Amino acid sequence: MIEYTVTEAKINTASKIFYSDLNISNSEIQSFISFANKTGDYQNRKTNVKADMSEWSIWTKTNIYDSVLEAVSDMVNNTTTDWLMKDYNGGVYKIKNVWLATYRKGDYTKAHTHGPESWASFVFFIKNDDNNTPLIFKGLQDYLFEPVVGRVVIFPSYLEHYVPVIESDSERIVLAGNIVYVPSNKE
């Protein structure tokens, strides 16, 4: 399991956003980048992501990101649940879908949410050379996350967010996904 420490972002909203800088080696990051660069634009820019985007189920095509997904699952189920519905009968949060997005100059993501079927969403930053393309959450006062390589950001799916137009010539690669609540079968 990847080691992590979860930090709550200090934002001016009732919603909570958590992030963690995962302890991932440079060689593992390079493997993530290499795989992402082979995926192409499966969605043909027909989603809110106006960049190269993989299929929604990219995590079923490879196990290369399993360590990241295990850390995200662990964080959501064991660390950040005070802002999620907590089922004391043993329900859990499970990752429902995962995709890659590779941004280049001129690419962006429209403002959107991930609800109502998802409870939480996440973004894991794989590559960003210039640190000039933040993930921005809209609200009373916009809050932005600088794209630090190895950082995962976990947030309620109802929060509206976007990525501004990439103005540099470098790539920005993320792994993103949605998390759903699965109630227990206990009565």
C-alpha positions as CSV (number, residue, x, y, z in Angstrom):
1,M,0.0,0.0,0.0
2,I,1.2,3.5,-0.9
3,E,2.0,5.6,2.2
4,Y,0.0,8.8,2.4
5,T,-1.1,11.6,4.8
6,V,-4.5,13.2,4.1
7,T,-4.8,17.0,4.4
8,E,-8.1,18.9,4.4
9,A,-8.0,21.9,2.1
10,K,-8.9,25.2,3.9
11,I,-11.7,26.5,1.7
12,N,-14.5,29.0,2.1
13,T,-17.4,26.5,1.8
14,A,-19.3,23.9,3.8
15,S,-17.9,21.2,1.4
16,K,-14.7,19.5,2.3
17,I,-11.9,18.7,-0.2
18,F,-9.0,16.5,0.8
19,Y,-5.7,15.9,-0.8
20,S,-2.6,13.8,-0.3
21,D,0.8,13.7,-1.9
22,L,1.3,10.0,-2.6
23,N,4.8,8.5,-2.1
24,I,5.3,7.2,-5.7
25,S,8.6,6.7,-7.3
26,N,9.8,8.5,-10.4
27,S,10.0,5.2,-12.3
28,E,6.3,4.5,-11.5
29,I,5.3,8.0,-12.6
30,Q,7.2,7.4,-15.9
31,S,5.3,4.1,-16.4
32,F,2.0,6.0,-15.8
33,I,3.0,8.6,-18.4
34,S,4.0,6.0,-20.9
35,F,0.7,4.1,-20.6
36,A,-1.3,7.4,-20.7
37,N,0.4,8.4,-23.9
38,K,-0.6,5.2,-25.6
39,T,-4.4,5.6,-24.9
40,G,-5.3,8.3,-27.4
41,D,-8.6,10.1,-27.5
42,Y,-11.2,7.5,-27.0
43,Q,-14.0,10.0,-26.3
44,N,-13.3,12.3,-29.3
45,R,-13.8,15.4,-27.1
46,K,-17.5,14.7,-26.7
47,T,-17.4,15.0,-22.9
48,N,-16.7,18.0,-20.7
49,V,-13.0,17.2,-21.1
50,K,-11.8,18.9,-24.3
51,A,-8.5,16.9,-24.3
52,D,-7.4,13.4,-25.1
53,M,-9.5,11.2,-22.9
54,S,-9.5,7.4,-22.4
55,E,-12.5,5.2,-22.1
56,W,-14.4,5.4,-18.7
57,S,-13.2,2.0,-17.7
58,I,-9.5,2.4,-18.3
59,W,-8.8,0.7,-14.9
60,T,-10.2,-2.6,-16.2
61,K,-7.7,-2.6,-19.1
62,T,-4.6,-2.4,-17.0
63,N,-3.4,-2.9,-13.4
64,I,-0.7,-0.2,-13.7
65,Y,-2.7,2.3,-11.6
66,D,-3.8,-0.2,-8.9
67,S,-1.6,1.2,-6.2
68,V,-3.1,4.7,-6.7
69,L,-6.6,3.3,-6.8
70,E,-6.1,1.3,-3.6
71,A,-4.8,4.4,-1.8
72,V,-7.8,6.4,-3.0
73,S,-10.2,3.7,-1.9
74,D,-8.5,3.4,1.5
75,M,-8.6,7.2,2.0
76,V,-12.3,7.4,1.1
77,N,-13.3,4.5,3.3
78,N,-11.0,5.2,6.3
79,T,-9.9,8.8,6.4
80,T,-12.2,11.3,4.7
81,T,-15.7,9.8,5.5
82,D,-16.8,12.6,7.9
83,W,-18.2,14.5,4.9
84,L,-19.6,11.4,3.3
85,M,-22.7,9.4,4.4
86,K,-21.3,6.9,6.9
87,D,-23.2,3.6,7.1
88,Y,-22.6,2.0,10.5
89,N,-23.9,-1.3,9.2
90,G,-20.8,-1.8,7.1
91,G,-21.5,-0.1,3.8
92,V,-18.4,0.9,1.7
93,Y,-17.4,3.4,-1.0
94,K,-16.2,1.8,-4.2
95,I,-14.6,3.2,-7.3
96,K,-17.1,3.1,-10.1
97,N,-15.1,4.4,-13.1
98,V,-11.7,5.7,-13.9
99,W,-10.3,7.6,-17.0
100,L,-7.2,9.3,-18.2
101,A,-7.0,12.8,-19.6
102,T,-4.0,14.2,-21.5
103,Y,-4.1,17.9,-22.0
104,R,-2.0,19.8,-24.5
105,K,-1.9,23.5,-25.6
106,G,-5.4,24.8,-26.1
107,D,-7.1,21.9,-24.2
108,Y,-9.4,22.5,-21.2
109,T,-12.3,21.0,-19.3
110,K,-15.7,22.7,-19.1
111,A,-17.2,23.5,-15.7
112,H,-19.2,20.4,-14.5
113,T,-20.2,18.2,-11.7
114,H,-20.1,14.4,-11.4
115,G,-23.4,13.8,-9.6
116,P,-25.9,12.5,-8.9
117,E,-24.9,8.9,-9.2
118,S,-21.4,9.5,-7.6
119,W,-20.7,10.4,-4.0
120,A,-17.1,11.4,-4.4
121,S,-14.7,12.0,-7.2
122,F,-10.9,12.2,-7.4
123,V,-8.1,13.5,-9.6
124,F,-4.5,12.2,-9.5
125,F,-1.9,14.3,-11.1
126,I,0.5,12.2,-13.2
127,K,2.3,14.9,-15.3
128,N,2.4,18.7,-15.4
129,D,5.7,20.4,-16.3
130,D,4.7,24.0,-15.9
131,N,2.3,24.0,-12.9
132,N,0.1,26.5,-14.8
133,T,-3.1,24.5,-15.2
134,P,-4.9,24.2,-11.8
135,L,-8.0,22.3,-11.0
136,I,-10.5,25.0,-10.0
137,F,-13.6,24.5,-7.9
138,K,-16.3,27.1,-8.4
139,G,-18.1,28.6,-5.4
140,L,-18.5,31.8,-3.5
141,Q,-14.8,32.2,-4.0
142,D,-13.1,29.9,-6.6
143,Y,-10.5,27.5,-5.0
144,L,-7.7,26.1,-7.0
145,F,-5.4,23.1,-6.7
146,E,-2.0,23.4,-8.3
147,P,-1.3,20.2,-10.2
148,V,1.5,18.7,-8.2
149,V,2.7,15.4,-9.7
150,G,1.8,12.5,-7.3
151,R,-1.0,14.5,-5.6
152,V,-4.5,13.1,-5.4
153,V,-7.5,15.4,-4.7
154,I,-10.8,13.9,-3.4
155,F,-13.9,15.9,-3.4
156,P,-17.7,15.6,-3.2
157,S,-19.0,14.9,-6.7
158,Y,-21.5,17.7,-6.6
159,L,-18.8,20.4,-6.5
160,E,-18.6,22.2,-9.8
161,H,-15.0,22.3,-11.2
162,Y,-13.0,22.9,-14.3
163,V,-9.6,23.2,-15.9
164,P,-8.7,26.4,-17.7
165,V,-7.3,26.4,-21.2
166,I,-3.7,25.1,-21.3
167,E,-1.5,27.9,-22.6
168,S,1.9,26.2,-22.4
169,D,3.4,23.6,-24.8
170,S,3.8,21.0,-22.0
171,E,1.5,18.1,-21.3
172,R,-0.8,17.8,-18.3
173,I,-1.9,14.2,-17.5
174,V,-4.4,13.1,-14.9
175,L,-6.1,9.9,-13.7
176,A,-9.6,10.7,-12.5
177,G,-12.6,8.8,-11.3
178,N,-15.9,8.6,-9.5
179,I,-16.8,6.8,-6.3
180,V,-20.2,5.4,-5.3
181,Y,-21.6,4.2,-2.1
182,V,-22.5,0.5,-1.7
183,P,-24.8,-0.1,1.3
184,S,-24.3,-3.2,3.3
185,N,-26.8,-6.1,3.1
186,K,-27.1,-6.2,6.9
187,E,-30.5,-5.4,8.4
